[in-house]
Every structure is written in structure tokens, then in C-alpha cells.
Amino acid sequence: MTTEDVNLAEKYFGPDVRSIKGKTTRTKPTPVTSNITEIPSKLLSIHEYVTISMDGLTVDALTF
């Protein structure tokens, strides 16, 4: 195997994909949009005195 063989292989197969993927930058993600919905005042007045309580909460194996 000579250096000419290596050069021909690089021309034929192109650049190393793993090397290219490791050196490219991440594209900018789309921004998060806020969808705030107004709650009608009549609904708020009906549930004005609701009390929520809990002893513990587990989220993704983390206990709060």
C-alpha cells in the first residue's frame, strides 16, 4: 500500500464521516413559544377555596 493508494481511496470514498460529524456545530433549535390561556373569572371563583396538599412526590426517581 502506497501513499498514492491512500490518496485515491480518499478521493473515491470521500472524507471520514465520523470526523466530520464530530467537528460540525449544532444548529440553533426553534424557540419555545408561550401559549398562555386566560382562565375565566367565573371558573376561578368556583374553585377559589380548593386546597391541594401532598406528602411526597417522585419524578424520574427523585423524591421531593
C-alpha positions in Angstrom: 0.0 0.0 0.0 1.4 3.3 -1.0 0.5 6.9 -0.3 -0.9 7.1 -3.8 -3.3 4.3 -2.9 -4.4 6.2 0.2 -4.9 9.4 -1.8 -7.0 7.6 -4.4 -9.1 6.0 -1.6 -9.8 9.4 0.0 -10.9 10.7 -3.4 -13.1 7.7 -4.1 -14.7 7.3 -0.6 -14.7 11.0 0.5 -13.8 12.3 3.9 -14.2 10.4 7.1 -17.9 10.8 8.2 -17.1 10.3 11.9 -14.6 13.0 11.8 -17.0 15.4 10.0 -19.8 14.7 12.5 -17.5 15.4 15.4 -16.5 18.7 14.1 -19.8 20.2 12.9 -21.7 22.7 15.1 -25.2 22.2 16.4 -28.0 24.0 14.5 -30.0 26.5 16.5 -33.2 25.0 17.9 -36.5 26.6 17.2 -37.6 28.9 20.1 -40.2 27.8 22.5 -43.5 29.7 22.2 -45.7 30.5 25.1 -49.3 29.6 24.9 -50.9 31.2 27.9 -54.7 30.8 28.1 -56.7 33.1 30.3 -58.9 31.3 32.8 -62.4 32.7 33.0 -63.1 34.5 36.3 -66.3 32.5 36.9 -64.3 29.3 36.8 -61.7 30.8 39.2 -64.4 31.9 41.6 -65.9 28.4 41.7 -62.6 26.8 42.6 -61.3 29.6 44.9 -61.2 27.6 48.1 -59.7 24.4 46.8 -56.6 23.3 48.8 -54.1 20.8 47.5 -51.7 19.0 49.8 -49.3 16.1 49.4 -46.8 14.2 51.4 -44.2 13.3 48.8 -43.6 13.4 45.1 -41.4 11.2 42.9 -40.3 12.5 39.5 -37.7 10.4 37.5 -36.7 8.5 40.6 -36.1 11.8 42.5 -38.2 12.2 45.7 -39.3 15.7 46.7 
